[in-house]
Amino acid sequence: MDPSEVEFLAEKEMVTIIPNFSLDKIYLIGGDLGPFNPGLPVDVPVWLALNLKQRQKCRIVPPDWMDVGKLEEIKELESKEETFAPIPSPYYMELTKMLLNHASDNIPKADEIRTLVKDIWDTRVAKLRLSADSFISQLEAHAKLDNLTLMEINTTRTFLLDSLNCMYKLRTNLQPGSDKSNDY
C-alpha cells in the first residue's frame, strides 16, 4: 500500500461542515448524508467536505483534536513515553495535510498546527526506527506495534520486511545441518 492509498482511506473519515446551501438528504452507497441547511452543521466524509469547500459551498469545522492545546499535550506525551502514545485519529497526518492544504482559512492557528503535527510525526517515526533497530539487533521473531497508524507502518514496512528477510536467510544458513546451497 502506498501513501496515496492511505490518503484515499483517510478521505472516508467524517468531518463536520457548515454548508451555505440547501439540499435534501443524499443517498450514497457509503450511507446517507444530509440534509444540508445553511448554517447548520452536518457530518460528511472528508472527500465531500473538500469538494464542497473548493466550490465555496461550505466551511469546514476542524476536528476536535486539531487544536494547538491538544496537539501540544499529545506531543509532550509522545516525547515522554517510550512506547507509542494513543493518537486521536488513525489518519491524523493525512487529515492534517488535506485540511490544511485545502481549508487552512477555516482552521485557526493553521501554521502552528502544521508544525505540531510534523513534530509528533517526527517523534513517532524516530521511535519506530529505534524500535525496528532494537528488534533487528536483538534477533526477535515478532513485535507488538500498538497505537501505530497505517501511514507510520507503511513508512517502515519495506525496510522492516527486507531486514527480516535477510535475517531469515542468515539464520537458516547458519544453523547446523542446513543445506547451504539453498538460495532463498
Contacts in CASP RR format, 6 or more apart in sequence:
PFRMAT RR
TARGET T0000
AUTHOR 0000-0000-0000
METHOD contacts of the structure
MODEL  1
MDPSEVEFLAEKEMVTIIPNFSLDKIYLIGGDLGPFNPGLPVDVPVWLAL
NLKQRQKCRIVPPDWMDVGKLEEIKELESKEETFAPIPSPYYMELTKMLL
NHASDNIPKADEIRTLVKDIWDTRVAKLRLSADSFISQLEAHAKLDNLTL
MEINTTRTFLLDSLNCMYKLRTNLQPGSDKSNDY
1 150 0 8 1.000
1 154 0 8 1.000
2 154 0 8 1.000
3 151 0 8 1.000
3 154 0 8 1.000
6 91 0 8 1.000
6 94 0 8 1.000
6 150 0 8 1.000
6 151 0 8 1.000
6 154 0 8 1.000
7 94 0 8 1.000
7 97 0 8 1.000
7 98 0 8 1.000
9 91 0 8 1.000
9 150 0 8 1.000
10 46 0 8 1.000
10 91 0 8 1.000
10 94 0 8 1.000
10 95 0 8 1.000
10 98 0 8 1.000
11 45 0 8 1.000
11 46 0 8 1.000
11 47 0 8 1.000
11 50 0 8 1.000
11 98 0 8 1.000
12 45 0 8 1.000
12 46 0 8 1.000
12 47 0 8 1.000
13 45 0 8 1.000
13 46 0 8 1.000
13 89 0 8 1.000
13 91 0 8 1.000
13 95 0 8 1.000
14 43 0 8 1.000
14 44 0 8 1.000
14 45 0 8 1.000
14 46 0 8 1.000
15 43 0 8 1.000
15 44 0 8 1.000
15 45 0 8 1.000
15 46 0 8 1.000
15 49 0 8 1.000
15 60 0 8 1.000
15 61 0 8 1.000
15 63 0 8 1.000
15 95 0 8 1.000
15 99 0 8 1.000
16 41 0 8 1.000
16 42 0 8 1.000
16 43 0 8 1.000
16 44 0 8 1.000
16 60 0 8 1.000
16 61 0 8 1.000
17 41 0 8 1.000
17 42 0 8 1.000
17 43 0 8 1.000
17 44 0 8 1.000
17 49 0 8 1.000
17 52 0 8 1.000
17 53 0 8 1.000
17 58 0 8 1.000
17 59 0 8 1.000
17 60 0 8 1.000
17 61 0 8 1.000
18 39 0 8 1.000
18 40 0 8 1.000
18 41 0 8 1.000
18 42 0 8 1.000
18 58 0 8 1.000
18 59 0 8 1.000
18 61 0 8 1.000
19 36 0 8 1.000
19 37 0 8 1.000
19 38 0 8 1.000
19 39 0 8 1.000
19 40 0 8 1.000
19 42 0 8 1.000
19 52 0 8 1.000
19 57 0 8 1.000
19 58 0 8 1.000
20 38 0 8 1.000
20 39 0 8 1.000
20 56 0 8 1.000
20 57 0 8 1.000
20 58 0 8 1.000
20 59 0 8 1.000
21 36 0 8 1.000
21 38 0 8 1.000
21 57 0 8 1.000
21 58 0 8 1.000
22 35 0 8 1.000
22 36 0 8 1.000
22 37 0 8 1.000
22 38 0 8 1.000
23 34 0 8 1.000
23 35 0 8 1.000
23 36 0 8 1.000
24 34 0 8 1.000
24 35 0 8 1.000
24 36 0 8 1.000
25 32 0 8 1.000
25 33 0 8 1.000
25 34 0 8 1.000
25 35 0 8 1.000
26 32 0 8 1.000
26 33 0 8 1.000
26 34 0 8 1.000
33 42 0 8 1.000
33 43 0 8 1.000
33 44 0 8 1.000
33 45 0 8 1.000
33 48 0 8 1.000
34 42 0 8 1.000
34 44 0 8 1.000
35 42 0 8 1.000
36 42 0 8 1.000
41 61 0 8 1.000
44 52 0 8 1.000
46 95 0 8 1.000
46 98 0 8 1.000
46 99 0 8 1.000
49 58 0 8 1.000
49 60 0 8 1.000
49 103 0 8 1.000
50 60 0 8 1.000
50 98 0 8 1.000
50 99 0 8 1.000
50 102 0 8 1.000
50 103 0 8 1.000
52 58 0 8 1.000
53 59 0 8 1.000
53 60 0 8 1.000
53 102 0 8 1.000
53 103 0 8 1.000
53 106 0 8 1.000
54 102 0 8 1.000
59 106 0 8 1.000
60 99 0 8 1.000
60 103 0 8 1.000
60 106 0 8 1.000
60 107 0 8 1.000
61 106 0 8 1.000
62 99 0 8 1.000
62 106 0 8 1.000
62 107 0 8 1.000
62 108 0 8 1.000
63 88 0 8 1.000
63 89 0 8 1.000
63 95 0 8 1.000
64 70 0 8 1.000
64 88 0 8 1.000
65 71 0 8 1.000
65 74 0 8 1.000
65 88 0 8 1.000
65 89 0 8 1.000
65 92 0 8 1.000
66 95 0 8 1.000
66 96 0 8 1.000
66 99 0 8 1.000
66 107 0 8 1.000
66 113 0 8 1.000
67 113 0 8 1.000
68 109 0 8 1.000
68 112 0 8 1.000
68 113 0 8 1.000
68 116 0 8 1.000
70 88 0 8 1.000
71 113 0 8 1.000
71 116 0 8 1.000
71 117 0 8 1.000
71 120 0 8 1.000
72 116 0 8 1.000
74 85 0 8 1.000
74 87 0 8 1.000
74 88 0 8 1.000
74 120 0 8 1.000
75 116 0 8 1.000
75 119 0 8 1.000
75 120 0 8 1.000
75 123 0 8 1.000
77 85 0 8 1.000
78 84 0 8 1.000
78 85 0 8 1.000
78 120 0 8 1.000
78 123 0 8 1.000
78 124 0 8 1.000
78 127 0 8 1.000
79 123 0 8 1.000
82 127 0 8 1.000
83 146 0 8 1.000
83 147 0 8 1.000
84 124 0 8 1.000
84 127 0 8 1.000
84 128 0 8 1.000
84 145 0 8 1.000
84 146 0 8 1.000
84 147 0 8 1.000
84 148 0 8 1.000
85 147 0 8 1.000
86 147 0 8 1.000
87 120 0 8 1.000
87 147 0 8 1.000
87 149 0 8 1.000
89 95 0 8 1.000
90 149 0 8 1.000
90 150 0 8 1.000
91 149 0 8 1.000
91 150 0 8 1.000
91 151 0 8 1.000
92 117 0 8 1.000
92 120 0 8 1.000
92 149 0 8 1.000
93 117 0 8 1.000
93 121 0 8 1.000
93 149 0 8 1.000
93 151 0 8 1.000
94 151 0 8 1.000
96 113 0 8 1.000
96 114 0 8 1.000
96 117 0 8 1.000
99 106 0 8 1.000
99 107 0 8 1.000
100 107 0 8 1.000
100 110 0 8 1.000
100 113 0 8 1.000
100 114 0 8 1.000
104 110 0 8 1.000
107 113 0 8 1.000
124 148 0 8 1.000
124 152 0 8 1.000
125 152 0 8 1.000
125 155 0 8 1.000
125 156 0 8 1.000
128 148 0 8 1.000
128 152 0 8 1.000
128 155 0 8 1.000
128 156 0 8 1.000
129 156 0 8 1.000
131 143 0 8 1.000
131 145 0 8 1.000
132 156 0 8 1.000
132 159 0 8 1.000
132 160 0 8 1.000
132 163 0 8 1.000
135 143 0 8 1.000
135 160 0 8 1.000
136 163 0 8 1.000
136 164 0 8 1.000
136 167 0 8 1.000
139 167 0 8 1.000
139 171 0 8 1.000
145 153 0 8 1.000
165 184 0 8 1.000
168 184 0 8 1.000
169 184 0 8 1.000
172 178 0 8 1.000
172 182 0 8 1.000
172 184 0 8 1.000
173 180 0 8 1.000
173 182 0 8 1.000
END
